[in-house]
């Protein structure tokens, strides 16, 4: 078995390949994760996300095809979730010191549909002042790309895990432990995963105090409140990009049967 890990996207990304294989396949998987990190980082001034955030209303910013695709999925999920999931929540995260301010003047938090629109030719049109953050969806997309890279390299089964956002492929189910939201060092449940993705959202690692109140890296975009409850939401989906984003929807609503799940062929459970 090959098991390798590298730090990307603010977490440890682990690639597991049962049996003996060429390490070049794992390198190809990590290269995809690194590319997503470079394109979609909120912190990197050269990233596509930063260039969009610096844009003025009326600007059209050309981005990489993968960035454009993640934005397309994010806009679709904002609509499917009735605004629970919204990548334009970054001004709130900056106000809570969860993210660094990319500019001195902080824009108002608006629904993403009021901030950007997607045009042909991989262009992102800025509609109003605002900042986007793909931290709630990019990890899942990177996991999908990494898993695809492994399969393209001839790997028949394996697992890519980015801090709990993971995808398993191949004929053999793999055991996965889901952390307890109360004591995250312990497992609350164990499941078997085969040819699907799993993502879990909880505030146990990002919860902090800011301005005399509890905040976290997770936002219910409907009203801008921070998610700080002692519970977690896990979503199983065909792709990790969907599981990653939908886990935030289930955590915010407490609804393990939210209509967005069925629309994406996903299921969920709360702990």
JOSUL-V720272 format. One record per residue. N is the residue number from 1. PSI is psi as a letter, one per 30 degrees, with the letter a starting at -180 (none if undefined). Layout:
n = {N | N}
psi = {PSI | PSI}
//
This chain:
n = {1 | 2 | 3 | 4 | 5 | 6 | 7 | 8 | 9 | 10 | 11 | 12 | 13 | 14 | 15 | 16 | 17 | 18 | 19 | 20 | 21 | 22 | 23 | 24 | 25 | 26 | 27 | 28 | 29 | 30 | 31 | 32 | 33 | 34 | 35 | 36 | 37 | 38 | 39 | 40 | 41 | 42 | 43 | 44 | 45 | 46 | 47 | 48 | 49 | 50 | 51 | 52 | 53 | 54 | 55 | 56 | 57 | 58 | 59 | 60 | 61 | 62 | 63 | 64 | 65 | 66 | 67 | 68 | 69 | 70 | 71 | 72 | 73 | 74 | 75 | 76 | 77 | 78 | 79 | 80 | 81 | 82 | 83 | 84 | 85 | 86 | 87 | 88 | 89 | 90 | 91 | 92 | 93 | 94 | 95 | 96 | 97 | 98 | 99 | 100 | 101 | 102 | 103 | 104 | 105 | 106 | 107 | 108 | 109 | 110 | 111 | 112 | 113 | 114 | 115 | 116 | 117 | 118 | 119 | 120 | 121 | 122 | 123 | 124 | 125 | 126 | 127 | 128 | 129 | 130 | 131 | 132 | 133 | 134 | 135 | 136 | 137 | 138 | 139 | 140 | 141 | 142 | 143 | 144 | 145 | 146 | 147 | 148 | 149 | 150 | 151 | 152 | 153 | 154 | 155 | 156 | 157 | 158 | 159 | 160 | 161 | 162 | 163 | 164 | 165 | 166 | 167 | 168 | 169 | 170 | 171 | 172 | 173 | 174 | 175 | 176 | 177 | 178 | 179 | 180 | 181 | 182 | 183 | 184 | 185 | 186 | 187 | 188 | 189 | 190 | 191 | 192 | 193 | 194 | 195 | 196 | 197 | 198 | 199 | 200 | 201 | 202 | 203 | 204 | 205 | 206 | 207 | 208 | 209 | 210 | 211 | 212 | 213 | 214 | 215 | 216 | 217 | 218 | 219 | 220 | 221 | 222 | 223 | 224 | 225 | 226 | 227 | 228 | 229 | 230 | 231 | 232 | 233 | 234 | 235 | 236 | 237 | 238 | 239 | 240 | 241 | 242 | 243 | 244 | 245 | 246 | 247 | 248 | 249 | 250 | 251 | 252 | 253 | 254 | 255 | 256 | 257 | 258 | 259 | 260 | 261 | 262 | 263 | 264 | 265 | 266 | 267 | 268 | 269 | 270 | 271}
psi = {k | k | j | k | k | k | j | l | h | g | a | k | k | k | k | k | j | k | a | k | l | k | f | e | e | e | e | e | e | e | e | e | e | e | e | e | e | e | e | g | k | f | e | j | f | f | l | e | e | e | e | e | e | f | k | l | k | f | k | j | k | k | l | l | e | e | e | e | e | e | e | e | e | e | e | e | f | e | e | e | g | h | g | e | k | j | f | g | g | e | e | e | e | e | f | g | g | e | l | k | k | f | l | e | k | k | l | k | k | l | k | e | f | f | e | l | l | k | l | l | g | h | k | j | k | k | e | l | k | l | k | l | k | g | f | g | f | e | e | e | e | e | e | e | e | e | e | e | e | e | e | f | g | g | k | f | l | a | k | k | j | i | h | f | j | l | k | k | l | l | f | j | k | k | k | k | k | k | l | k | f | e | i | f | f | l | k | f | l | k | l | k | k | k | h | l | l | k | k | k | k | l | g | f | f | f | k | l | k | k | h | g | l | k | l | a | g | k | k | j | f | e | g | g | k | k | j | g | l | i | l | l | k | k | k | k | l | e | k | f | e | e | e | e | e | f | e | e | e | e | e | e | f | g | j | g | h | k | f | f | e | e | f | g | h | l | l | l | k | k | none}
//
